[in-house]
Amino acid sequence: MLSFQQLVSITQGRLVQFVQDWPVVHLLTDSRKLSQPAGTLFFAIPGKYNDGHKYLAQLYAQGVRQFIVDVQQTEELAQQYPEANILQVQRSLAALQAVAAWHRQQFTIPVIGITGSNGKTIVKEWLAQLLSPDELVVKSPRSFNSQVGVPLSVWQLNSNHTLAIFEAGISQPGEMEKLQQVIQPTMGIFTNIGNAHDEGFSSRQQKVQEKLELFKGTDLLFYCADYELLHEAIEATQLKAFSWSRSGKAADLVVSGITTAGHRTIVVYTYKGKKQRLAIPFTDEASLENALHCLAVLLYRNFPLAEIQDRLDRLQPVAMRLEMKEAINGCYLIDDTYNNDLAGLAIALDLLASQPPRSGHTLILSDLLESGMQEQDLYRQVAALIEAKGVDRVIGVGKTIQKHAALFNGRCTCYSSTAEFLEQFEAGSFRNEVILIKGARVFGFEKIVHAFQQKVHGTVLEVNLDALVHNLNFYRSKLASETKLMVMVKAFAYGSGSFEVANLLQFHQVDYLAVAYTDEGVSLREHGITLPIMVMNPSPDSFAKLRQYSLEPEIYSVELLESFIASSDPGILDKIHLKLDTGMHRLGFTASDFDVVFELLQKNPQVRVVSTFSHLAGADEALHNDFSQLQIATFRELSAEIEARLGYPVLKHILNSAGIVRFPEHQLDMVRLGIGLYGVEATGAEQEALRPVSILKTTVSQVKQIAKGETVGYSRKGIADSDKTIATIAIGYADGYDRRFSNGQGEVSINGKRMPVIGNVCMDMCMIDVTGLDVKAGDEVVVYGPQLTLVELAQKIGTIPYELLTNVSTRVKRIFYSE
């Protein structure tokens, strides 16, 4: 086991303070994911959007006593944390990688390294499924393939494992060399080469060369020779390789025939001069390529054809994300049913722990399979992890977890099988709680998900929580360290779901939330949101609710201030925010109101001004720069007068999402982030830096043929100019799909192809011209997403992305997911 003193030579660091030589059991880079302080070593890594050094005090208070910090940190750390071991290094990230590389060197088992533009995670997961009957496999959790993720993956290696599979991804030159030293693969798979992360390299050729750095010293590299650029580069390296081809190119494995039969693909191939035939249980192109990579590995390992077919038949699709869905009786469901190992459980429990407790956190957990650990040790670790994450109730499914139920201190109710749980399932015993469902595939936990889940409308809005965090961090990176951040979650969080978004923002420690109406703030409070909340459109009849739920109103007129004061209690402090009109001319005080305002406030000291703010009318366009600067100057002048007359400081904020980008010198005390969080950069200048947050999807309800001259939809507006194939899809204007998309103005994506709307959009459905496309009922339809953006769709009908986002009806189910 690694001890703290060994870290000095491994990292080439310098001891700032040494208290005791504790063992290093857990590596931590994210303070929010602390589970067991004893044995935890925290790497304070400064990043693009955050800095781990800011969390040293918090972790020390939570019991962590081992830290690696960067050299720029001062010697005062020893005084601040007198009981801690502290090691100072040149770069904390490099130290993390060095520790993982040292750990990797302690093992001589085969290690498969996987890289490529696409398919890394799927190939990794499928290989683990295919080889697990013979091997005790350790693999990267989910898509842990980054400079931080790879070391944390490799740290999982223990003496029980017989095979490791790790994936590695890079976005710029120089990164793969570092990951190679951590993974040190004995074999490799290069899945493919495409345009992912092209922007980080001078050419596609450079990207190939950089990725090939992973395979220095490997015994064998698997790849598809049909990627010409990749094939030439590998041949030039003289790496020993196992190639496969579908195009007739000379290769070790040559695929000569591919046909589709139902939901299976029949593959005819030649290997070692022998022609064979097998079925792959997928028909899409990406899955076929991924499966052929796996086939190459199985053939190289000399599996008999019958055994290969048997294992392929049991291959399952891989869920690439954790999904959070509404469920029965006010519950929320975190669906993670695709595998169950200790690392994956820890990740899923992090998401569960980040949710407000509501009426409690429940975990439904199957047996953990193929861990390579002694059962008692494994379930002792599981129980400790569950306790650290604050889980209130555990439901175990499987004979092994049932056998070790006593380790869970009376909190675990066990069932021998999924069928037994479902036989005894009582919906009424689950209310207003967050339920994590985590099970190995063989337990069929999708049946449990189905039992819990509310009936889902065919149209869903998928909200990517990781994209929200990325966008939040992008804007945070533009703020001074002392600038506070208010985030707008009004209008159902721009259509994305107020509670879920607000909870994520609370977890990531923003300073303020803002909603439009009091009932929105009340709902957030009832869902466990404790952040300060400003209400932008309060009304006198809502003042009692404001106070009951500790909500802070925006006050924008003398009349509203008088009403609020009249309803206040002289003995109880009330917080308000003063809105100033600096040129928007919508709501707000002007200088002419000040005498009355301050007379009222001086007579009623129980009403305290928390902030003053104003709204920029044209921050998103350079055309209005002079006016924006005039508004800012006016706001600064008025705010200074307010503070002088109040006699105490207040928070001052005027910048919105566009202003954060365009006027960083005017951040003042706080900024307000709105549309930018949801993936739309209002100025357009830095749109590429943001990630799309929402994907609106529906399904095909019916497909039919119509003859030339026939009409489609209400008012017979859609006229077929030739024989056509028409698909009716399950979305209409009641779902938020604007009628202006009628008659070819709108497009949707079906099977990766853009197809136009024909006829008028109806209330609950609309019709799409899919002539020439193979479409069937049940096919997925993307209304907007990364390939068909909100910005583009808004331009088609002469509106703005805000309108499209906020128009998505609440009857459209939201699915929140983390990749």
N, C-alpha and C positions, 0 to 999 in steps of 0.2 A: 504493500500500500504506500502511496506517495505521502511524504511528510512535508511540512512547510519548509524545513531547512533545505530539503533537496531542491526547492524551487530556485534557490539562489544560483546554483550552477546551471540549471535547466534554462532559465530565462536570462542569465547574465545580468541579474538585477543587483540592487544594493539594499541591504536590510536597513530600514529606518527604525524599526522597533521589533524586538523579538521577545515575546512573553513566555510562550510554551510551544513545544513542537507537536502541535495537534495534527492528526491525519487529515488529508484532503479527500473528501468523499464526493462532494457535489461542487460542480462548477456553475457559477451564476454570473450572468451578464445583464439581466433585467431585474431590477429591484422588485417589480410587481409579482415576480414568479418565485419568490422565496417560499420554500416549503419546510425545510428542516435546517435551522440556523447552525446547529452543531455539525461540524465537518464541512461547512460551506465555505468556499473560497470565492470572493467577489472580485471580478475584473472591472475596474472603473474605466470604461472605454468611452472616450469622447467621440461623438458621431456628428453627422451632418446636421441633424436636427436636435440632438440632445447630448448630454454629457453625464456619464455615469458617476463622475465625482460629486455631482450635486446630491447623490443619494447615500453617501457614506454615513452621514449622521443618522438617517432613517434606519439603515440596516444595522448599524451599531446598536441603536435602541432596541431593535428586534432580536438581538442576540448574536449577530454575525461577528466573528472575531478574527477573520483572516481576509486581508485586502491586498490586491495588487493595484498600484496607482502609477500614473505617468510622472515623468521627471519634473514637470512644471509645478507639481504640488509641493507645498512648503514643508519645512521641518516641524511646523506647528501641529501636524497630524498626530504626532506622538502624544502631545499634551491633550489634544481633543479626544483621543481614543486610547486611554492609558492601558486598557486590557487587551489591545488588539495586536496581532502580528501584522506588520506593514512592510511590504516589499515595493521598492521603487524601480521602475523599468523605463527604457526608452519609449516603448509603445505598448500599451496594455493589450491591444489586439494581437500584436506579434507574440507577446508573452502567452496569451491564450493558445495560440497556434503551436508554440513551442512545447507547452505542457501536453497538448493533445498528441503531438508528434512523438514525444517521449513515451507516452502511454501506448501508442501504436507499436512502438519498437519492442514492447514487452511480449508481443504475440507473434507467432509464426504461422498462423492459419492463412488459408487463401483469402484474399481481399479483392473484390471486384469493384473497380471504380467506373462510374458512368458519367459521361458528359454528352453534350450535343445541344442543338437549338431547341428541340422539342422532344417530349416523350421520356425524359429522364426518370421522372417519378413513377410513371406507369410501368416502365420496364423494370425498375427496381422492385416495385410491389409485386409484379407478376413473377419475377424470378424468385422472390422470397416465397410466394405461394407454391411455385412449381418445385422448388428444391427443399422445402421444409420437411417433407416426409423422410428425407435422408440426412438433413443437416439441422443443426441448431443455429439459426441465422440471426445475426444482428444487422440492422439496417438504419439508414437515416430516417428519423421521424418525419412523416409528411414530406415537404419539400425543403428540408434543412440542407440547402446546398450552397450557402453563402460563406463569406469569410468567417462569420461567427457560427453559422449553422453546422458547417463541416466539423470543426473541433468538438462541438457539443455532441455531435453524432458519434464520432470516434471514441469519445470518452465512455460510451456505453459498453465498449468491449470488455468482456470478462473471460475467465479461464474456461467457462463452460461452452463458449461458442466454438463452432467448427467452421463457420463461414461468415464473412462480412460483406455487405453490399452498401456502398456509399455513393451518393451522387454529388457532382460538383458543377456549379454554374458560375460564370464570370461575366462581367460587363465591361471590362477594360483590360489593357495589356498589363502583365506583371502579376495578375491575381492567381492564375493557375499554378504558377511555380510554387507559391506558398501553400496552396491546397494539396499539391502533389506530395509535399514534405509531410503533410498531416496524414493523408490517406495511405500513401506508399502502396498503391495497388499492385497485386501480382498478376491480375488480368484486368482487361478493360473492355468497355463497350462505348463506341462513338455512335450515337443514335442517328444523327443526321446533321445537316447544316442548312440553316435558313436565315431569315432576316432579323431574328430576335437579337437585340442589343447591337445591331450593326453600327448604331451611332457612336459606340464606344471605341471603334476600331477604324483604322485608315482604309481598310479594304476587307472583303470577305476572306481573301487569302490570309491576311494577318490574323483574322479571328480563328481560322482553322489551325494555323501554326500555334497560336496561344493555347487553344484547347488541347492540342496534342501534347503539350507539356505535362499533362496528367499522366501520360503513359510511359514516361521515361523509366526504363528498366523493367517494364512488365514482360511477363512470359508470353502473353498472347493478347491480341486486340481483335475484337469482333466489330465488324462494320459492314455497311451496305455499299457495294462497289458502284452502284448506280449514281451515287453523288460524285460526279467526275472530279470536282475540285478536291473533295475529301480523298478520293481514291488516289489521285496523283500525289497528294501530299504524304499519304501513308506509304506509298511505294518509295518515295524519295527518302523516307526516314529509315527504311529497311527494318522496320519493326516486324516481328513475327506476327502474322495476322491470319484470321479466319474470316473470309469474305463471303457475302451472299449477294445474289443478283436476281432481279426479275426481268431484266431487259436483254438477256442472252449474253451478257458479258461473261468472260471466263471468271469463275469463282469457285470456291469450295462447295458452296451450296447454290444450285441453280434452280430457280422456280420457273417452270415452263407452262404452268396452267393455273388459272384462278377463275373459279366460277362461284356464283352465289346460289345457295339452296336454302330458302327461308331465312332464318337468322344465323346461318352458318356460311362460312366460306370454305370451299373445297380447294385445297392447294395440292398441285402435283409438282414434285421436286425431284431432283437428282442429287444424290450425295454418295461419294466414293463409288461412282459408276453405277449406282443402283437407283432405279426410279421407284418412287414411293408416292403414296397419296394419304392425306389426312384432312381432318376438318377442324377449322378454327371457329370458336363460337361467337364470332363477331363479323360484321359486314362492312363497317366503315373503314376508310382508307388508313386513318391514323392507327386504329387498333390492329389492323392487319400488319402494318409495318412493325409495330411494337411486338406483336406476337412472333413475327419472323426472326427478330433479334433473339427472343427467348428460345425459339426452335433451334437456332444455330448453337446456342449454349448447350441445350439438351443433347443434340447430335454429337457435339464434341465430347460430351461426357459419356457417350456410348449407351444412352438409354435405348431399350428396345422400342420399336415403333408402337406396339400395343400399349406400353407404359406411357409413352409420350402422349398418345391419343387420350388415354384415361385421364392424365393430368390436365391436358388442355380442356377436356370436357368439364372439368371442375373449376376452370378459371373463371373468376368473377370480375365485373367492372370495378374500377377503383373510384371511390368517392374522394374527390380531391379537396374537400372542404368540410368544415364543421358548419352545420346549418341550425339556425334557431328559428323555430316556428311556433305560431300560436297553437294551443292545444285545448282540450276540454277543461271546463270549470275554471277558466281564468289562468290556466297554467301556461308556461312556456316550455318548449321542448328543445333540447340541444341534441341533435341527431348525429351520432358518431358510431354507426353500426358496421363500418367496413373492416375494422380489425381491432384487436385488443392486446396490446403489449404495454409494458410498464412505461415506456417513454411516451407513447400515444395517450395513455391514461393521464399522465402528468400534464400534457398540453391541454387536453379536454377539461381537466379539473381547473386549470387556470382560467378558462373561459367561464366555467360555472361560478368560480369564486368571484369573478368580476361583476356578476349580476346581483342587483339588490336582493336581499333575502326574501322579500314578500312574505309568504308564510313558511318559507324554508327552502333548503336545497336538498334535492333527492338524487341519488345515484342508483341507476339500475345497471348492474355489472355482471358480465358472464365470467366464467373461468378464464384465466389468462393462460394461453397456450404457448408451448415451445419457448419458455423463457430461459431454459437451461439452468434454472436455480432450483434449489431444494424447496419443496412446497412450503414448508414452515417459514423459511426465510423470505420467500416471495410474498406470501400473504401478510407477513409481519410488516414488510415494506409498504405493501398496498394499504394496510390499515393505518400506518403512520402518515402516509401521504394524504389519505382521506381525512384524517383528523386535523392535519395541518391546514387543509383547505376549507375547513369549517362545514363539512357536509353534515346535514342533520339526520338523514335517513339513508340507509343502504339496503338495496334489495339485491341479493345475490342469486344468480341463476347458474346452476351447474353443480355436479356432485363434489367437485374439489373445493370450491369456495364454501359449499355447505359444510364440508368436513372441518373447515377452519373458521367457522362463524364466530367462535369464542374470542378470536383476536380483535373483533370489532367492538368490544365493550358493550354488548347488548344492543347495538344500533343496527344490526344486520338481520333482516328477515330473509330466509333462504328458500329456494325452490330447486328441485333437482333438474328441472328442464323448463324450456320456454313454454311448452304445452301446459305444464302444471301451473305456471304463473298465469297464463291466459285463462285457464279454467277457473281460477280463483280471483280473477281481476274484478275489482269493484271500483268503478269510475268515481264514485262519491268519496272515496278515501284519498283522492288527490285534488287539492283545491289551492289556487293562487300560489303555486310553488314553481320553482324552476327545476326541471327534471333532465338530467344528463343520462342518455341511453348509450351505453358503451359495451359493445359485444363483439366477440369473434364471429366470423361469418357462419360457421357451422351451427350457431345457435339461432339463426334466423330471426334476429331482433327486429327486422323490418315489420314483422307481424305485431310486435309490441308498439312500434311507432304508429302503425295503422290504428291500433286500438286507442291511442291517445289523441291522434291528430284530429282537428276540426275538419269538417268537410271543406275541401279546397275548390274555390272557383277556378275554372280553367285558365284564367288570366292571373298571373302573379308578377309582382315586382320583386326582383332579387336585389338585395342591398349588400354590397361588399364592404364589410366592416374594416377590412385591411386597407381598402382604398380610402375610406374616410380617415383613417389614422394617417395614411401617407399624406393626404391633402392637408390635414391639420398640421402635421409636422412641417410641410412645405411653407405654410404661412408663419408658423412659429419661428422658422429659421430666419425670417426677415425682421423679427422683432428684437429690440433691445432686451436684455435680460430682465430689466425692471418693468417692462411694459406688460400690463395685464391683458387678458383676452376674454372678450365676451363673444359667445357664439349664438347665432340666431337659430332657434328651433321652432319658430312660428310656422303656421300653415302646415301642421303635421310634419315638421322638419323638412319643409320644401317637398312634401309628398313622401318622404322616406320612412316616416314612423317616428313620432316624437319621443316616446319613452325609450325605445331601443337606442336611438341616436344620443339622447341625453345621458343615458346610462354610460355609453361608451365615452362621452366627453367628461363625465364625472370621474370615470376610471382613469382618464388621462389628464386629470387635474387642471381643467380650464378654470377660469376665475368666476365667470358669470354666464348665465343663460338668459336669453330673451325670448318671450313669447308674445303673441299678439293680444290674446284675451285671457281673462282671469281663469276661465274654466280649463284652458290649456295648462296653466301653471298648477291648478288644483290637481289635475290628472297626473302630472309629473310627481308632485308631492306624494300622492296616494300610491305611486309605483316605486317609492323609495328614493327619489332624487332629493338630495340635501343641499345642493349648490345654491348660492344666491340667484334669484330669478327676478328679472325685470319684466313687468307687464306693460306693453306699449299702448294698449287701448283700454284702459280701465274705465269703468262707468260707476256713477255713485251707488247704484244698486249692488255693485260687487265689492264695495269697500270692506264689508264684514268678512267676506271670504278671503280677501287679500290678507287681512290681519290674522285670521284663523290659520292660514297656511303659510304665514311668513313670506308673503310675496311683496315685491317692491314696485309701486306704480310709477309710470312715467306721468309727470304732471306738465301739461302744455298750455294751460290757460288759467287766467285769474279765477274764472268761474269754477273750474275743476279743483283748483287749490282751495277755494273757500268751502266747497262741498266736502273735500277730504278733511279739512281741519274741523269742520262742524261735526264730523262723525268720529273724531279722534277722542282719546282719553288722555287728559293732561298728565296722568301718571305713567303712561306707557309710551315708550319710544316708537316712533313711526319713521321709516326710511323712505325717501322719495328721490326721484331722478328728474331734474329740470330739463325739459326740451327747449332748445333755442332755435328760433327761425333766423337763419343767416342768408336766406335767399331761395330756399326750396319753396317757401310760401305754401306749405301744407299744414303743418301744426307747429306750435312753438311760441315762446315768449319773444318779444322784442324789447329793446332798451326802454321803450316808452312804458312798459309794464312794471319796470323794476321797483319804482317807489311803492306801489301797492303790494307787490310780492314780498318785499322785505319788511314792510310794516306788519304783514300777516305772519311772517316767519319769526320776527322778533317777539311778537306777542304770544307765539305758540312754540316755545323751544322744544316741546316734545316731538315736533316734526323736524327731522334732520335731513338735510340734503346730502345724499351719498355721491351723486355725480351730476355734472352738466354735460349735455351732448347736443350735437346737431347732425344734420344729414347733408351730405354733398349731393348736389343735383346732377352733376355731369362728370363724376370722377373717372368714368370708364372711357372717356374720349379726350384726346389731346386738344381737340377743338375748343374745349371748355376750360383749358388750363388756367387762364387768367381769372375766370369766374371762380373756379375752385380755390385758387390762391386767395382771392378776395373773401370768400366764405371762411376760409381757415383763419385769415387775419382778423376778421370780424369776430369769429368765435373766440379766439385767444383774448381779444380785448374785452368782450362781454364776460368771459369766464373769470378773468382777473378782477373785474369789478365785483362779480358775485362773491368770490373768495374774500375780497376786502370787506364787503358789507356783511358777510356772514361771520367773519372772524375765525374761520377754520378752513383747512384745505378740503377740496373735493376731487374726485376722479374726473378727468376731462377726456372726452373721446369724440372724435369726428370722423375718423377713417373707417370706411367700409372695405369689402374685399378688394375692390378696384383701388381704393386709396392706399391700402397696405402695399400694393405693388408699385403705385405711381408716385406716392408722396411719403416715402419712409421717414423723411426728416420731420414729419408732423405726427408721429405716433402718440405724443403726449403721454397720458397715464394709462390709457387703455385703447384698444381698437375693437371693432365689431366685425366678426367673420360671418358671412352669410353664404351666398351662392357658391363662393370658392370652395367651401368645405365639400360641397356636393358634386365637384368635378367640373365646374364651369368657371374659367378664368375670365372675368368680365371685360378686361381690357383686350383680350385676345393675344396679348404679347407673350404670355408664358403658359398657354394652354397645354403645350407638350409636357410641362412639368407636373401636371395634375393627372390623376387617374379617374376614369369614369366610375361612378359609385353605383349607379342603378342600371339594371337591365330589365326592361319590360317585355314579358313573354306571354304568349298565348298558344293555343293549339288549333289545328285544322279540325273543324266539325264535320265537314262533308266536301266531297269533290264530285263535280258533275261536268258533263259535256253540253255545250250549247252551240247551236248552228249560227252561221253568219246571218246578221240582221235581227237576231233576238236581242232582248233588252234585259238588263240586270238591275234590280233594286227599285226602291221607291222613286216615283215620278219618271220611271223608265229612262233614267239619265245615262246608264251605262249601255252603250250600243256596241254589239259585237261586229267589228269590221271584217271578221273572218271566223271560221269555226274555232271555238276556244275551249280551254279547260279552265273551269272556275272553282276556286276553293273558298268556302265560307269559313271565316275564322271567328273565334269566340271573344271578340272585343268590339265595343261600340262607344258612342259618345257618352253613355252613362258610366262607362269605365274611365272616361277621360281622353278617349281617342277623338280628337277634334273633327267636326263635320267638314272643316275646310280641307281635310285630307281626301275628300271624295273625288272621284272621277280623274284618277291619275295623278293628283297632286301629292298623294302619299305613296310611300313604298314600305314594304316590310321585307325581312330576310327569311327565306325558307330554304332549308338545305344549303345554306351558304350563298344563295342567289337572291338578288333584289328583284322583287316582283311588284307591279303597281296595283293600287286599289282601282276597282272598276265599279261604277255606280256610286250611289250615295252611301255614306256611312250611316248605319242604322243605330238604334239605341243600344242594342246588346251584341251586335255582330256587324261584320262588313265582308265584302267579297273581294277576292284577289284574283287577278289574271295570272294563272300559272301555266299557260300554254307552253308546251315543250319541256316541262319539268316533271319529274317523277315524284308525285305528291300523293299521300294517302291520309285518310282520317287519323287523327292522333299525332301527326307530325308537329314538331315544335316550330313556332313562329317567333322571330325576334322583332319586336316593334321598334325598340331602340336599344342601343348598346354601343360597345366599342367600335364596331364596324359601320353602324348607322347611327350617327351621333345626334344628341339633342340639339346641338348648335345647327347642324345641317337641316334637321327636320323643322326647326323653328324658322329658319330662313325660307323654307319652301312655302310656308303659309303666312309669312310676314309678321311673325311674332317673336318673342324672346324665350330662351330656355326656361326661365322662371315659370312662365305660364304652363308649359308642357309638364314640368315637374309637379307643380302644385295642383294640376287638374286631375292627376291620377286618383280615382275614386277610392274611398276607404273600403268599398266592397272588394277591391282588388287585394288579395292576400299578399302580405309582405313576408318574404323569406330572407332572414339575415344570415350571412355566412362569413366564416373566416377561413382563409385558404391554408 
